[in-house]
Amino acid sequence: MLSAEERAAFAAENADEEPRADPRLRLLGSYVAQSLRPAAGAWERCAGTAEAEQLLQAFLGGDAAEEPRPLLVVRPGPGGLAVRPGLDAGPESGPARAKGLYFLRTRAEPPGINSLRAAVLCGDLPAAPLEHLAILFSEIVIPVLANEKNHLDWPHMVCQDVKRHAHTLQCELQVILEQAKGRTLLPLPVDSEKLEFVDSESEPV
C-alpha cells in the first residue's frame, strides 16, 4: 500500500500530465447544466470528443469581426449532448420536442476566462422554433401593431409598410408550418380578416 507521501506525489504527477482545461469550457458547461440538465458528466464527454473540441476552440478563439458571428448550438443527442456550428440538427438529431441551447459571439474579441457575459449571448432554443415564432408573432407582435396607440408618432407610410411586412411574414410562417405537416395552405390577402361574406343571391339586381 502506498504511503501518504507516495499518494501525494502520484497525484501531483498525474495532475502535471493532465492537459490544462480551458476555464471557458467550464463556463459554457455551467450554462448547459442549468438549461438542459443533462446527466452527470455529459458535457465533459461531449466537449472531450475531437469534433466538439474543434468547434469549441473555433468558437472561443480567434477574431469574430467578420459576419456572420460564430454560433454554437448544444442539443440532446442519441448518445448524450451534441454540439453543432449552427441551427441545423445534423446527423445526430436529438429526441423529438427536446429544446436546445445556443451560444452567439457578440464581440470580435475572444471571451475572457472569467466571464462570458461581455462577449457571448446565450439562450434557450425551442424544440420547434418555427411554431414558437408563429405563436410569438400572432399573440404578441400582431396585436401590438394592431393597437394604434403604439404607433401614434409613426408616419402613415411607415405604419402601413411595417404592417404589410408583418402580415407577409405571418402568412409565410403559416404556409411553411403547414408544408412541414404535409398540408398545403394558401396565404391570405392583406386585411382578409376585415372581408365579409356576401351571398350573391341576396344582392339587389
Secondary structure, DSSP 4 states (H G I P E B T S, - for coil): ---HHHHHHHHHHHHHHSPPPPHHHHHHHHHHHHHH---TTHHHHHHTSHHHHHHHHHHHSS---SSSPPEEEEEEETTEEEEESSS---SS---TT--EEEEEE-SSSPPPSS-STTTEEEEEE-SSHHHHHHHHIIIIIHHHHH-GGGGTTS-HHHHHHHHHHHHHHHHHHHHHHHHHTT---PPPPTTGGG-----GGGS--
